[in-house]
Amino acid sequence: MSEFRQNRATKEWVIIAPERGKRPSDYARDIVKREPRPTYSENCPFCPGHEDQTPPALFQIPPTGNWKLRAVPNRFAALSPDKPATRNFVGSFLSANGFGMAEVIIESPLHNVTIATMSIEEVTAVLCAYRERQREVSKNENINLVTIFRNHGPRAGTSLEHPHSQLIATPIVPPHIRYPLEQAVMHYDKYGTCVYCDNLGEELGQKDRVIIESPQFVVFCPFAANSPFEIRVYPKKHKASFLLISDDEIADLAGVLRQILLRMSVFLGDPDYNYVIRSSPIGDEDSRHLHWYMIIIPKISTPAGFEIGSGIYINTVAPEEAAKSLREVRIE
């Protein structure tokens, strides 16, 4: 039967309506299979030998010689670090100059790999690059929010097949981010605890939606998931900012992230997806009420009129069933 569920952290409601949808295994049958890709593409600006087609690297592993990972400014960025970070009025309307930073993390010299098919060491390098680039851009006094994300496939918004992630740093913390932060403060003021730690404890206690538990991370389909197979990756240790992740935690997260993306790929047929690292705004890294985490959203459903009009999403796969399906995937 369908039911409303509330996200305790954001107070947003969703409708879980499995009787309106398909069985979890049916989603894989609807996904268009990808054509095999070569390890190198002559037309790809991110492939080795084409370094002159991107701006100079801001970060590289290793620092010299043949690279295994590069971080470069986004040549087609919507924001620029050269603009003043000022706000302006257009009549009574508020605007701001397009100040910000946008970078591309080119994850591998190989054109045809993904996080799910990389080695643990390669995924570890990607996560280390995230941390180092976030640390560097956070030094700019006009930056207030750093968002790290990965788009996989056309439905997820990617235009280049070569494996890459992105970082965008802005002077503005939008309401979409600010509102959950305010809810977290209210929860802390009322109960004296972090709402995300409380959610994690509840998920671990109920176990129905947990997919993977490692020494330092938990992967689960949240109780009030907005969409089919939506996934969260939470660190067990309370830390407000991804900047504070330790080397040991990065190594553990690399294995967890690779495994959940591989499970998702095997079960759903390598779907398009987005993942995002939700981290505290700059200056709130030591907050007692915030908790960084990752969101992974396979692009296998599309919000329609009701979702757009009401802000209440309809999820046609119960998170318990999605988690069970992913737990049972056999991987090497």
C-alpha positions as CSV (number, residue, x, y, z in Angstrom):
1,M,0.0,0.0,0.0
2,S,1.1,3.6,-0.7
3,E,2.2,5.8,2.2
4,F,3.6,9.2,3.0
5,R,7.1,9.2,4.5
6,Q,8.9,12.2,6.0
7,N,12.6,12.9,5.7
8,R,13.5,13.7,9.3
9,A,16.5,15.8,8.3
10,T,14.7,18.1,5.8
11,K,11.0,17.6,6.9
12,E,10.2,17.0,3.2
13,W,7.5,14.4,2.4
14,V,7.5,11.7,-0.3
15,I,5.0,9.1,-1.4
16,I,6.1,5.5,-1.5
17,A,3.8,3.9,-4.0
18,P,5.2,0.5,-5.1
19,E,1.9,-0.7,-6.5
20,R,2.1,2.0,-9.2
21,G,5.5,0.8,-10.4
22,K,7.4,-2.2,-11.6
23,R,9.3,-4.9,-9.8
24,P,12.8,-3.7,-9.0
25,S,14.3,-6.1,-11.5
26,D,12.2,-4.6,-14.3
27,Y,14.1,-1.4,-14.3
28,A,17.2,-3.0,-15.8
29,R,15.3,-4.2,-18.8
30,D,14.3,-0.7,-19.7
31,I,17.8,0.7,-19.8
32,V,19.5,1.1,-23.2
33,K,22.7,-0.9,-23.2
34,R,25.8,1.2,-23.8
35,E,28.1,0.6,-26.7
36,P,31.6,-0.5,-25.7
37,R,34.0,2.3,-25.6
38,P,37.7,2.3,-26.6
39,T,40.5,3.0,-24.1
40,Y,41.5,6.0,-26.1
41,S,39.5,8.5,-28.3
42,E,41.1,10.7,-30.8
43,N,38.3,13.3,-30.4
44,C,38.3,13.4,-26.6
45,P,40.0,16.5,-25.0
46,F,40.6,14.5,-21.7
47,C,42.5,11.6,-23.2
48,P,46.4,11.6,-22.9
49,G,48.2,13.6,-25.6
50,H,45.4,16.2,-25.7
51,E,46.5,18.2,-22.7
52,D,46.7,21.3,-24.9
53,Q,42.9,21.1,-25.3
54,T,42.3,21.9,-21.6
55,P,43.7,24.6,-19.3
56,P,46.9,23.7,-17.4
57,A,46.4,21.3,-14.6
58,L,45.8,22.7,-11.1
59,F,46.5,19.3,-9.5
60,Q,48.0,16.1,-10.9
61,I,48.8,12.6,-9.8
62,P,51.7,12.0,-10.0
63,P,52.9,15.6,-10.1
64,T,55.2,15.0,-13.0
65,G,55.4,12.6,-15.9
66,N,52.6,10.5,-17.2
67,W,49.5,11.4,-15.3
68,K,47.0,9.1,-13.7
69,L,44.6,11.9,-12.7
70,R,44.3,15.6,-13.5
71,A,42.3,18.5,-12.1
72,V,41.8,21.4,-14.6
73,P,39.7,24.5,-14.7
74,N,36.4,24.0,-16.6
75,R,37.0,25.7,-20.0
76,F,33.2,26.1,-20.4
77,A,32.3,27.2,-16.8
78,A,29.3,29.3,-16.1
79,L,31.3,31.1,-13.3
80,S,34.7,32.8,-13.3
81,P,37.1,33.5,-10.4
82,D,38.1,36.7,-12.2
83,K,34.8,38.5,-11.6
84,P,34.1,40.5,-8.4
85,A,32.0,38.7,-5.8
86,T,29.5,41.5,-5.4
87,R,25.8,41.7,-5.3
88,N,23.7,44.3,-7.2
89,F,20.2,45.5,-7.4
90,V,18.2,45.7,-10.7
91,G,15.4,47.8,-9.4
92,S,14.2,45.8,-6.4
93,F,15.6,42.6,-7.8
94,L,18.8,41.2,-6.4
95,S,21.6,39.9,-8.7
96,A,25.2,39.0,-8.2
97,N,28.2,38.8,-10.5
98,G,29.1,35.4,-11.9
99,F,32.0,34.9,-9.5
100,G,32.9,31.3,-8.7
101,M,35.2,28.4,-9.5
102,A,34.6,25.4,-11.7
103,E,37.0,22.5,-12.1
104,V,37.0,19.1,-13.8
105,I,38.7,16.2,-12.2
106,I,39.8,13.9,-15.0
107,E,39.7,10.6,-13.1
108,S,41.8,8.4,-15.4
109,P,43.9,8.4,-18.6
110,L,41.6,5.6,-19.9
111,H,38.6,6.6,-21.8
112,N,36.4,3.7,-21.0
113,V,36.6,3.1,-17.2
114,T,34.1,4.2,-14.5
115,I,34.4,4.3,-10.7
116,A,32.7,0.9,-10.6
117,T,35.5,-0.6,-12.8
118,M,38.5,1.2,-11.4
119,S,40.9,-0.4,-8.9
120,I,40.5,0.6,-5.2
121,E,43.8,2.5,-5.5
122,E,42.4,4.5,-8.5
123,V,39.2,5.4,-6.7
124,T,41.2,6.4,-3.6
125,A,43.2,8.8,-5.8
126,V,39.9,10.3,-7.1
127,L,38.7,10.9,-3.5
128,C,42.0,12.4,-2.4
129,A,41.8,14.8,-5.4
130,Y,38.3,15.8,-4.2
131,R,39.6,16.6,-0.8
132,E,42.7,18.5,-2.0
133,R,40.8,20.6,-4.5
134,Q,38.0,21.4,-2.0
135,R,40.7,22.4,0.6
136,E,42.4,24.7,-2.0
137,V,39.4,26.5,-3.3
138,S,38.0,26.9,0.3
139,K,40.9,29.2,1.0
140,N,39.2,31.9,-1.1
141,E,37.5,34.2,1.3
142,N,34.6,34.8,-1.1
143,I,33.7,31.1,-1.5
144,N,31.0,29.9,0.8
145,L,30.0,26.5,-0.7
146,V,31.9,23.8,-2.5
147,T,29.9,21.2,-4.4
148,I,31.6,18.1,-5.7
149,F,29.6,15.9,-8.1
150,R,29.8,13.2,-10.8
151,N,27.4,12.9,-13.8
152,H,27.4,9.5,-15.5
153,G,25.6,9.2,-18.8
154,P,23.5,11.6,-20.9
155,R,20.4,11.5,-18.7
156,A,22.6,12.6,-15.8
157,G,23.8,15.6,-17.7
158,T,27.2,14.5,-19.0
159,S,28.4,15.7,-22.4
160,L,31.8,13.9,-22.4
161,E,32.2,10.2,-22.0
162,H,35.7,10.3,-20.5
163,P,35.5,9.5,-16.8
164,H,35.4,12.8,-14.8
165,S,33.9,14.6,-11.9
166,Q,33.3,18.2,-11.3
167,L,33.8,20.8,-8.5
168,I,31.9,24.1,-8.4
169,A,32.5,26.7,-5.7
170,T,30.1,29.6,-5.2
171,P,29.8,32.6,-3.0
172,I,26.1,31.8,-2.4
173,V,24.6,29.1,-0.2
174,P,21.2,28.5,-1.9
175,P,17.9,27.8,-0.1
176,H,18.0,24.2,-1.3
177,I,21.1,23.7,0.9
178,R,20.4,26.3,3.6
179,Y,16.9,25.0,4.6
180,P,18.1,21.5,5.6
181,L,21.0,23.1,7.5
182,E,18.4,25.2,9.5
183,Q,16.4,22.1,10.2
184,A,19.5,20.4,11.5
185,V,20.1,23.3,13.9
186,M,16.5,23.1,15.1
187,H,16.9,19.4,15.7
188,Y,20.1,19.9,17.6
189,D,18.6,22.7,19.7
190,K,15.6,20.5,20.6
191,Y,17.3,17.1,21.2
192,G,21.0,18.0,21.6
193,T,22.0,15.5,18.8
194,C,22.9,15.5,15.2
195,V,19.9,14.6,13.1
196,Y,22.1,12.8,10.6
197,C,23.7,10.7,13.3
198,D,20.2,9.9,14.6
199,N,19.1,8.9,11.1
200,L,22.1,6.6,10.7
201,G,21.5,5.0,14.1
202,E,17.9,4.3,13.1
203,E,18.9,2.8,9.8
204,L,21.4,0.6,11.4
205,G,18.9,-0.4,14.0
206,Q,16.2,-1.3,11.5
207,K,18.6,-2.8,9.0
208,D,15.9,-3.2,6.3
209,R,17.4,-0.5,4.1
210,V,21.1,-1.0,4.7
211,I,23.1,-2.3,1.7
212,I,26.7,-2.2,2.9
213,E,28.3,-1.6,6.2
214,S,32.1,-1.1,6.4
215,P,34.2,-0.2,9.4
216,Q,33.7,3.5,8.8
217,F,30.7,3.9,6.4
218,V,27.1,2.8,5.9
219,V,25.4,2.6,2.5
220,F,21.6,2.5,2.6
221,C,18.4,3.5,0.7
222,P,16.9,6.2,2.9
223,F,13.5,5.7,4.6
224,A,12.0,8.6,2.6
225,A,13.8,8.2,-0.7
226,N,12.6,10.5,-3.4
227,S,13.3,8.2,-6.3
228,P,13.8,4.5,-7.1
229,F,17.2,3.1,-5.8
230,E,18.2,6.4,-4.3
231,I,21.2,5.8,-2.1
232,R,23.0,7.5,0.8
233,V,26.6,6.9,1.9
234,Y,27.1,8.1,5.5
235,P,30.4,8.2,7.5
236,K,29.8,6.6,10.9
237,K,32.0,9.3,12.6
238,H,30.4,12.7,13.0
239,K,32.1,15.2,10.7
240,A,30.4,18.2,9.2
241,S,32.8,18.6,6.3
242,F,34.3,16.3,3.7
243,L,37.4,18.3,4.2
244,L,37.9,16.5,7.5
245,I,38.0,13.0,6.1
246,S,41.1,11.1,7.1
247,D,43.3,9.0,4.8
248,D,42.0,5.8,6.4
249,E,38.4,6.9,5.8
250,I,39.2,7.7,2.2
251,A,40.6,4.2,1.7
252,D,37.5,2.7,3.3
253,L,35.2,5.0,1.3
254,A,36.9,4.0,-2.0
255,G,36.0,0.4,-1.5
256,V,32.5,1.2,-0.4
257,L,31.8,3.6,-3.3
258,R,33.3,1.3,-5.9
259,Q,31.2,-1.6,-4.5
260,I,27.8,0.2,-4.4
261,L,28.3,1.6,-7.9
262,L,29.3,-1.9,-9.2
263,R,26.2,-3.4,-7.5
264,M,24.0,-0.7,-9.0
265,S,25.6,-1.2,-12.4
266,V,25.2,-5.0,-12.4
267,F,21.6,-4.9,-11.2
268,L,20.3,-1.9,-13.2
269,G,22.4,-2.4,-16.3
270,D,24.9,0.5,-15.8
271,P,22.3,3.2,-15.5
272,D,23.0,6.9,-15.9
273,Y,23.4,8.4,-12.4
274,N,24.5,11.5,-10.4
275,Y,26.4,11.5,-7.2
276,V,27.0,14.5,-5.0
277,I,29.0,15.1,-1.9
278,R,27.0,17.1,0.6
279,S,29.4,19.0,2.8
280,S,29.0,21.9,5.2
281,P,29.4,25.5,3.9
282,I,32.8,27.1,4.4
283,G,33.2,28.1,8.0
284,D,30.9,25.4,9.4
285,E,33.4,22.6,9.2
286,D,33.3,22.0,13.0
287,S,29.6,22.2,13.4
288,R,28.0,19.8,15.9
289,H,24.7,19.7,13.9
290,L,25.9,19.0,10.4
291,H,27.2,15.7,8.9
292,W,28.7,15.3,5.4
293,Y,27.4,12.5,3.2
294,M,27.0,11.3,-0.4
295,I,23.9,11.0,-2.4
296,I,23.7,8.6,-5.4
297,I,20.7,8.9,-7.7
298,P,20.2,6.5,-10.7
299,K,18.3,8.4,-13.5
300,I,15.6,5.8,-14.0
301,S,12.6,8.0,-13.3
302,T,11.5,11.5,-14.2
303,P,9.6,14.0,-12.0
304,A,6.2,14.8,-13.4
305,G,3.6,17.4,-12.9
306,F,2.6,16.4,-9.3
307,E,6.2,16.4,-8.2
308,I,6.9,19.8,-9.8
309,G,3.7,21.3,-8.5
310,S,3.7,20.0,-4.9
311,G,7.4,19.3,-4.2
312,I,6.3,15.8,-3.0
313,Y,8.0,13.1,-5.0
314,I,6.4,9.7,-5.8
315,N,8.8,6.8,-5.4
316,T,7.5,3.6,-7.0
317,V,10.1,1.3,-5.5
318,A,10.0,0.9,-1.7
319,P,13.5,1.6,-0.3
320,E,13.4,-1.7,1.5
321,E,12.9,-3.6,-1.8
322,A,15.6,-1.5,-3.5
323,A,18.1,-2.2,-0.7
324,K,17.3,-5.9,-0.7
325,S,17.8,-6.2,-4.4
326,L,21.2,-4.4,-4.2
327,R,22.3,-6.5,-1.2
328,E,21.7,-9.7,-3.1
329,V,23.7,-8.7,-6.2
330,R,26.7,-11.1,-6.6
331,I,29.9,-9.3,-7.5
332,E,33.5,-10.5,-7.6
